């Protein structure tokens, strides 16, 4: 008859180098301590189910030579083995039950991995974030935004910044794409559902948002195909629901003057940032993420990873631009030019733009009132920050600067430098760009301080 295992006896059992040992427990029939020739020990239960012998491994023996720990482990293992044997007496095969549970867990994990919510977050982290500076806008179109509650609960600025930049922690926007479809397997989406979603956005008065949402979904589904999560994109053959007209908004000289003066009133950080947009003609995200290490004397070099052309881009800084930079406060330990926390570039452009619009309208109405005109008749036509680039280009053209130089300043790859021309035309127009931006800065100064722009010498030499 088998002897009852005890904490003390467990610590004394030794391996036989020539064979595997199975030591039965005299208290609970079916429970064994298995000792391999190598000395490794494990627990197992033997039983019969459906007329066949079965064995279930319960795990390794962990107590070592500690009698107290061995006794506690034995008590836990006996309880686990007793539960297994009770199920056998009820006609249940625990081994089969375990296999079914494992398969169900695997299926649940697989289902979770292919849910649109999970795929969308992975798409943002693996594809959109590394490749697109405006990836958070893509996230918003998919119905995911930084979780303000989690950010507020974070203890340090570093933790707050990390949460704000991690799509896995993003909150779900009510009635957004993920809110509606997040629980669904990504391969269950249909073209008719995509069309219905876009139609709903159009019916709610957001046709352009519908176009942008389609573009975001198309990227998500195409990426999912590359990851073998999807066979056919439900966006295939779906056309943008709205026809978009190319924007041609250019700020007038009076609006440009009001913009500059409004920026003076706003001050740091957005007032100065918007002024740098005017003086450089660069994109909002590029100026917003400007770093001190990128500035060398009177030249600002954007690294290739921060520009659309995937090639480092040099921007000549006029005396006016340098004067603004010299006056900016610097946060110790931070390399960002425009930052309030030292960890990230500034955000909240929409709110700042609204504040600038209000300042501009106030300035324009005050000017009308001073001129004896009705201030209430003054209106500010809608405009976007991106229209500043078009305004810079238009203003430079008015100064006689060539299209080739303007495109180099704006870092355009189409137009004069698209296609085969771009392959062979390697001249960077460095001096021409500097003269052009200097002339543009003088032009802006002339507008702001009410000098006649007729005295500004056209930059024929910059051609």
C-alpha positions as CSV (number, residue, x, y, z in Angstrom):
1,X,0.0,0.0,0.0
2,X,1.3,3.4,-0.9
3,X,2.5,5.6,1.9
4,X,1.0,9.0,2.4
5,X,3.2,11.8,1.1
6,X,4.2,14.5,3.6
7,X,6.2,17.7,3.4
8,X,9.2,15.9,5.0
9,X,9.1,12.9,2.7
10,X,8.8,15.1,-0.4
11,X,12.1,16.9,0.5
12,X,13.9,13.5,0.8
13,X,12.8,11.8,-2.4
14,X,15.7,11.5,-4.8
15,X,16.0,10.8,-8.6
16,X,17.1,7.5,-10.1
17,X,19.5,8.3,-12.9
18,X,18.5,5.1,-14.7
19,X,14.7,5.5,-14.9
20,X,11.7,7.8,-14.3
21,X,9.9,7.3,-11.0
22,X,6.2,7.9,-10.2
23,X,5.6,8.1,-6.4
24,X,1.9,7.5,-5.5
25,X,0.2,9.4,-2.7
26,X,-1.3,7.1,-0.1
27,X,-3.9,9.7,0.8
28,X,-5.4,10.5,-2.6
29,X,-5.5,7.6,-5.1
30,X,-4.5,8.8,-8.5
31,X,-2.1,11.5,-7.4
32,X,1.6,11.0,-8.2
33,X,4.9,12.8,-7.8
34,X,6.9,12.2,-11.0
35,X,10.7,12.3,-10.7
36,X,12.7,12.4,-13.9
37,X,16.3,10.9,-14.1
38,X,17.5,14.5,-14.3
39,X,16.0,15.2,-10.9
40,X,13.2,17.4,-12.2
41,X,9.9,16.7,-10.3
42,X,6.3,17.3,-11.3
43,X,2.8,16.4,-10.2
44,X,0.4,14.3,-12.2
45,X,-3.1,12.7,-11.8
46,X,-3.9,9.4,-13.4
47,X,-7.5,8.3,-14.0
48,X,-9.7,6.4,-16.4
49,X,-12.3,8.0,-18.7
50,X,-14.5,6.3,-21.3
51,X,-12.6,3.1,-20.6
52,X,-9.2,4.5,-21.3
53,X,-6.3,5.5,-19.0
54,X,-5.7,9.3,-18.8
55,X,-3.0,11.5,-17.3
56,X,-3.0,15.2,-16.5
57,X,0.1,17.1,-15.5
58,X,-0.6,19.6,-12.7
59,X,2.7,21.4,-12.8
60,X,6.3,21.2,-11.5
61,X,7.2,20.6,-7.9
62,X,8.5,23.9,-6.6
63,X,9.2,23.6,-2.8
64,X,12.7,22.2,-3.1
65,X,14.1,21.1,0.3
66,X,11.9,23.4,2.4
67,X,9.7,21.1,4.5
68,X,7.1,23.8,5.3
69,X,6.8,24.9,1.7
70,X,6.6,21.3,0.6
71,X,3.7,20.7,3.0
72,X,1.8,23.7,1.7
73,X,2.4,22.7,-1.9
74,X,1.2,19.1,-1.2
75,X,-2.0,20.5,0.3
76,X,-2.7,22.7,-2.7
77,X,-2.0,19.9,-5.2
78,X,-4.2,17.4,-3.4
79,X,-7.1,19.9,-3.6
80,X,-6.5,20.4,-7.3
81,X,-6.3,16.7,-8.0
82,X,-9.4,16.0,-5.8
83,X,-11.4,18.4,-8.0
84,X,-10.2,16.7,-11.1
85,X,-11.1,13.2,-9.8
86,X,-14.6,14.5,-8.7
87,X,-15.2,15.6,-12.3
88,X,-14.2,12.2,-13.5
89,X,-16.8,10.6,-11.2
90,X,-19.4,12.9,-12.7
91,X,-18.6,11.5,-16.2
92,X,-16.4,14.5,-17.3
93,X,-13.0,14.0,-18.8
94,X,-10.9,16.9,-17.4
95,X,-8.2,16.5,-20.1
96,X,-10.7,16.9,-22.9
97,X,-12.3,19.8,-21.0
98,X,-8.9,21.5,-20.7
99,X,-8.3,21.1,-24.5
100,X,-11.7,22.6,-25.2
101,X,-11.0,25.5,-22.9
102,X,-7.6,26.1,-24.5
103,X,-9.2,26.1,-28.0
104,X,-11.9,28.5,-26.8
105,X,-9.3,30.8,-25.3
106,X,-7.3,30.7,-28.5
107,X,-10.4,31.4,-30.6
108,X,-11.3,34.4,-28.3
109,X,-7.7,35.7,-28.6
110,X,-7.9,35.4,-32.3
111,X,-11.3,37.1,-32.4
112,X,-9.9,39.9,-30.3
113,X,-6.9,40.3,-32.5
114,X,-9.0,40.7,-35.6
115,X,-11.7,43.0,-34.1
116,X,-11.7,46.3,-35.9
117,X,-10.9,48.2,-32.7
118,X,-7.7,46.1,-32.1
119,X,-6.7,46.3,-35.8
120,X,-7.3,50.1,-35.9
121,X,-5.1,50.7,-32.9
122,X,-2.4,48.4,-34.3
123,X,-2.6,50.2,-37.7
124,X,-2.2,53.6,-36.0
125,X,0.8,52.4,-34.0
126,X,2.6,50.4,-36.7
127,X,1.8,52.4,-39.8
128,X,0.1,55.8,-39.4
129,X,2.2,57.1,-36.5
130,X,5.6,56.3,-38.0
131,X,4.7,57.5,-41.5
132,X,2.4,60.4,-41.0
133,X,2.9,63.5,-38.8
134,X,-0.9,64.1,-38.8
135,X,-1.6,60.5,-37.7
136,X,-3.8,61.7,-34.8
137,X,-6.2,63.2,-37.4
138,X,-6.4,59.8,-39.0
139,X,-7.1,58.4,-35.5
140,X,-9.9,61.0,-35.0
141,X,-11.5,60.1,-38.4
142,X,-11.5,56.4,-37.2
143,X,-13.2,57.5,-33.9
144,X,-10.2,57.3,-31.6
145,X,-8.8,60.3,-29.6
146,X,-6.3,60.8,-26.7
147,X,-8.1,60.0,-23.5
148,X,-8.3,63.2,-21.5
149,X,-9.2,61.4,-18.3
150,X,-6.1,59.1,-18.5
151,X,-3.9,62.0,-19.4
152,X,-5.1,64.1,-16.4
153,X,-4.7,61.1,-14.0
154,X,-1.0,60.6,-15.0
155,X,1.4,61.9,-12.4
156,X,4.2,63.3,-14.5
157,X,4.4,65.4,-17.7
158,X,6.4,62.5,-19.3
159,X,3.6,60.0,-18.5
160,X,1.0,62.4,-19.8
161,X,2.9,62.9,-23.0
162,X,3.3,59.1,-23.4
163,X,-0.4,58.4,-22.9
164,X,-1.3,61.2,-25.3
165,X,0.9,59.6,-27.9
166,X,-0.1,56.0,-27.5
167,X,-3.1,54.8,-29.7
168,X,-3.6,51.8,-27.4
169,X,-4.8,54.1,-24.7
170,X,-7.0,56.3,-26.9
171,X,-10.7,56.8,-26.0
172,X,-13.5,55.8,-28.3
173,X,-15.5,58.7,-29.8
174,X,-19.3,58.1,-29.5
175,X,-20.9,57.3,-32.9
176,X,-17.5,57.1,-34.5
177,X,-16.2,54.3,-36.7
178,X,-14.7,52.3,-33.8
179,X,-17.7,52.9,-31.7
180,X,-20.0,51.5,-34.4
181,X,-17.8,48.7,-35.8
182,X,-15.1,48.1,-33.2
183,X,-16.6,44.8,-31.9
184,X,-16.8,43.4,-35.4
185,X,-14.2,41.2,-37.1
186,X,-12.5,43.4,-39.6
187,X,-13.2,40.9,-42.4
188,X,-17.0,41.1,-41.7
189,X,-17.3,44.7,-43.0
190,X,-19.1,45.2,-46.2
191,X,-19.0,47.8,-49.0
192,X,-22.7,48.7,-48.3
193,X,-21.9,49.5,-44.7
194,X,-19.0,51.8,-45.7
195,X,-21.3,53.6,-48.1
196,X,-24.0,53.9,-45.5
197,X,-21.5,55.4,-43.0
198,X,-20.4,58.0,-45.6
199,X,-23.9,58.8,-46.6
200,X,-24.7,59.4,-42.9
201,X,-21.9,61.9,-42.6
202,X,-23.0,63.7,-45.8
203,X,-26.6,63.9,-44.5
204,X,-25.3,65.4,-41.3
205,X,-23.7,68.2,-43.2
206,X,-20.1,66.9,-43.3
207,X,-19.3,65.9,-46.9
208,X,-15.6,66.7,-46.6
209,X,-15.3,64.7,-43.4
210,X,-16.9,61.9,-45.3
211,X,-14.2,62.1,-47.9
212,X,-11.5,62.1,-45.3
213,X,-13.1,59.2,-43.4
214,X,-13.2,57.2,-46.6
215,X,-9.5,57.9,-47.1
216,X,-8.7,56.8,-43.6
217,X,-10.7,53.6,-43.9
218,X,-9.1,52.8,-47.2
219,X,-5.6,53.0,-45.7
220,X,-6.7,50.9,-42.7
221,X,-8.3,48.1,-44.9
222,X,-5.4,48.1,-47.4
223,X,-2.9,47.8,-44.5
224,X,-5.0,44.9,-43.1
225,X,-4.8,43.1,-46.5
226,X,-1.0,43.4,-46.3
227,X,-1.1,41.9,-42.8
228,X,-3.3,39.0,-44.1
229,X,-6.2,40.0,-41.9
230,X,-8.4,40.8,-44.8
231,X,-8.8,39.5,-48.4
232,X,-10.7,42.3,-50.1
233,X,-11.1,45.9,-49.0
234,X,-14.8,46.9,-48.4
235,X,-13.7,50.4,-49.7
236,X,-12.9,48.9,-53.1
237,X,-14.7,50.8,-55.9
238,X,-16.2,53.2,-53.3
239,X,-15.9,56.8,-54.6
240,X,-15.6,59.9,-52.4
241,X,-19.1,61.2,-51.8
242,X,-18.3,64.8,-52.1
243,X,-16.6,66.8,-54.9
244,X,-13.9,69.0,-53.5
245,X,-12.8,72.2,-55.1
246,X,-9.1,73.2,-54.9
247,X,-8.7,76.0,-52.4
248,X,-7.6,79.4,-53.7
249,X,-7.9,81.5,-50.6
250,X,-5.2,84.1,-50.3
251,X,-5.0,86.6,-47.5
252,X,-5.2,90.2,-48.6
253,X,-2.5,92.7,-47.5
254,X,-5.0,94.1,-45.0
255,X,-5.8,90.6,-43.6
256,X,-2.0,89.8,-43.5
257,X,-1.5,93.0,-41.5
258,X,-4.3,92.1,-39.1
259,X,-2.9,88.6,-38.8
260,X,0.6,89.9,-37.8
261,X,-0.8,92.4,-35.3
262,X,-3.2,89.7,-33.9
263,X,-0.1,87.5,-33.4
264,X,1.6,90.3,-31.5
265,X,-1.4,90.5,-29.2
266,X,-1.5,86.7,-28.7
267,X,2.2,86.5,-27.9
268,X,3.8,83.2,-26.9
269,X,3.6,80.5,-28.1
270,X,1.0,80.6,-31.0
271,X,1.4,84.2,-31.9
272,X,5.1,83.7,-32.6
273,X,4.5,80.3,-34.3
274,X,1.9,81.8,-36.7
275,X,4.4,84.7,-37.5
276,X,7.0,82.1,-38.4
277,X,4.5,80.4,-40.7
278,X,4.2,83.8,-42.5
279,X,7.9,84.4,-42.7
280,X,9.0,80.9,-43.8
281,X,6.0,79.5,-45.8
282,X,6.5,76.1,-44.2
283,X,3.7,73.7,-43.1
284,X,2.1,74.0,-39.7
285,X,3.4,70.7,-38.4
286,X,6.9,71.5,-39.5
287,X,7.1,74.9,-37.8
288,X,5.2,73.6,-34.8
289,X,7.8,70.9,-34.2
290,X,10.8,73.1,-34.9
291,X,13.8,72.1,-32.8
292,X,16.7,74.3,-31.7
293,X,19.2,71.7,-33.0
294,X,17.8,72.2,-36.5
295,X,18.8,75.9,-36.5
296,X,22.3,76.7,-37.5
297,X,23.0,80.5,-37.8
298,X,20.5,81.9,-40.3
299,X,19.5,78.5,-41.7
300,X,16.8,76.1,-40.5
301,X,17.2,72.5,-41.7
302,X,14.3,70.2,-41.5
303,X,15.4,66.5,-41.3
304,X,14.0,64.1,-43.9
305,X,11.8,62.4,-41.4
306,X,9.9,65.6,-40.8
307,X,9.1,66.6,-44.4
308,X,6.8,65.1,-47.0
309,X,9.5,64.8,-49.6
310,X,11.6,62.4,-47.6
311,X,14.7,64.7,-48.1
312,X,16.2,67.2,-45.8
313,X,15.0,70.7,-46.5
314,X,16.8,74.0,-45.8
315,X,14.9,77.1,-45.0
316,X,16.6,80.5,-45.0
317,X,15.8,82.6,-41.9
318,X,15.4,86.3,-42.6
319,X,16.5,88.9,-40.0
320,X,12.9,89.3,-39.0
321,X,12.5,85.5,-38.4
322,X,15.8,85.4,-36.4
323,X,14.6,88.3,-34.3
324,X,11.5,86.4,-33.3
325,X,13.5,83.3,-32.5
326,X,16.0,85.2,-30.3
327,X,13.1,86.5,-28.2
328,X,11.5,83.2,-27.5
329,X,11.7,81.6,-24.0
330,X,13.6,78.3,-23.8
331,X,12.6,75.4,-21.5
332,X,15.6,73.8,-19.8
333,X,16.3,70.4,-21.2
334,X,13.9,70.7,-24.1
335,X,14.9,71.0,-27.8
336,X,11.5,72.1,-29.0
337,X,11.2,75.7,-30.0
338,X,7.4,75.9,-29.5
339,X,6.5,73.9,-26.4
340,X,4.8,74.6,-23.1
341,X,5.7,71.4,-21.3
342,X,9.2,70.6,-22.7
343,X,8.1,67.1,-23.7
344,X,6.1,67.7,-26.9
345,X,5.5,70.4,-29.5
346,X,2.5,72.6,-28.8
347,X,-0.9,71.3,-29.8
348,X,-4.4,72.9,-29.9
349,X,-4.0,74.7,-33.2
350,X,-7.7,74.9,-33.8
351,X,-8.4,76.8,-30.6
352,X,-5.4,79.1,-31.2
353,X,-6.7,79.8,-34.8
354,X,-10.1,80.7,-33.4
355,X,-8.4,83.1,-31.0
356,X,-6.4,84.6,-33.9
357,X,-9.5,85.1,-36.0
358,X,-11.2,87.0,-33.2
359,X,-8.1,89.2,-32.8
360,X,-7.9,89.9,-36.5
361,X,-11.6,90.8,-36.8
362,X,-11.2,93.1,-33.8
363,X,-8.2,94.9,-35.4
364,X,-9.9,95.2,-38.8
365,X,-13.1,96.7,-37.2
366,X,-11.1,99.1,-35.1
367,X,-9.2,100.2,-38.2
368,X,-12.5,100.7,-40.1
369,X,-13.9,102.7,-37.2
370,X,-10.8,104.9,-37.1
371,X,-11.4,105.6,-40.8
372,X,-15.0,106.7,-40.2
373,X,-16.5,103.5,-41.6
374,X,-19.1,101.1,-40.1
375,X,-17.1,98.5,-38.1
376,X,-20.0,96.1,-38.2
377,X,-19.8,95.9,-41.9
378,X,-16.3,94.4,-41.7
379,X,-16.2,90.6,-42.1
380,X,-13.3,88.2,-42.0
381,X,-13.7,85.6,-44.8
382,X,-13.0,82.0,-43.6
383,X,-9.5,80.9,-44.0
384,X,-7.2,78.1,-42.8
385,X,-3.6,78.1,-41.5
386,X,-2.6,76.2,-44.7
387,X,-3.8,79.3,-46.7
388,X,-0.7,81.1,-45.3
389,X,1.5,79.0,-47.6
390,X,-0.6,80.0,-50.6
391,X,-0.5,83.6,-49.4
392,X,3.3,83.5,-49.2
393,X,3.6,81.9,-52.7
394,X,1.2,84.5,-54.2
395,X,3.1,87.4,-52.4
396,X,6.4,86.2,-53.7
397,X,5.1,85.9,-57.2
398,X,3.9,89.5,-57.0
399,X,7.5,90.4,-56.0
400,X,8.7,88.8,-59.3
401,X,10.2,85.7,-57.7
402,X,10.2,82.8,-60.1
403,X,8.0,79.8,-59.7
404,X,11.0,77.5,-59.5
405,X,12.3,79.4,-56.4
406,X,8.9,79.6,-54.8
407,X,8.4,75.8,-55.2
408,X,11.8,75.1,-53.7
409,X,10.9,77.4,-50.7
410,X,7.6,75.6,-50.2
411,X,9.4,72.2,-50.7
412,X,7.0,71.1,-53.5
413,X,8.0,68.1,-55.5
414,X,5.3,68.5,-58.1
415,X,5.0,71.4,-60.6
416,X,8.4,72.5,-61.8
417,X,10.2,69.6,-60.1
418,X,7.8,66.8,-60.7
419,X,8.5,63.7,-62.8
420,X,11.6,63.4,-64.9
421,X,12.5,67.0,-64.3
422,X,13.0,66.3,-60.6
423,X,15.4,63.5,-61.3
424,X,17.8,65.7,-63.2
425,X,17.2,69.1,-61.7
426,X,19.4,69.0,-58.5
427,X,20.1,72.7,-58.1
428,X,18.8,73.7,-54.7
429,X,18.6,77.5,-55.3
430,X,20.0,78.2,-51.9
431,X,21.0,81.8,-52.5
432,X,17.9,82.5,-54.5
433,X,15.7,81.2,-51.7
434,X,17.5,83.4,-49.2
435,X,17.1,86.5,-51.3
436,X,13.4,85.7,-51.9
437,X,12.6,85.1,-48.2
438,X,14.5,88.3,-47.2
439,X,12.4,90.2,-49.8
440,X,9.2,88.6,-48.5
441,X,10.1,89.6,-44.9
442,X,10.6,93.2,-46.0
443,X,7.3,93.1,-47.8
444,X,5.5,91.9,-44.7
445,X,7.2,94.5,-42.6
446,X,6.2,97.1,-45.1
447,X,2.5,96.1,-44.7
448,X,2.6,95.9,-41.0
449,X,4.2,99.3,-40.4
450,X,2.0,100.9,-43.1
451,X,4.8,101.6,-45.5
452,X,3.9,101.8,-49.2
453,X,4.6,98.4,-50.7
454,X,5.3,100.2,-54.0
455,X,8.8,101.0,-52.6
456,X,9.6,97.3,-52.3
457,X,12.0,96.3,-55.0
458,X,10.8,93.2,-57.0
459,X,13.2,90.3,-56.7
460,X,14.1,89.8,-60.4
461,X,17.5,88.6,-59.3
462,X,15.9,85.7,-57.5
463,X,14.7,84.2,-60.7
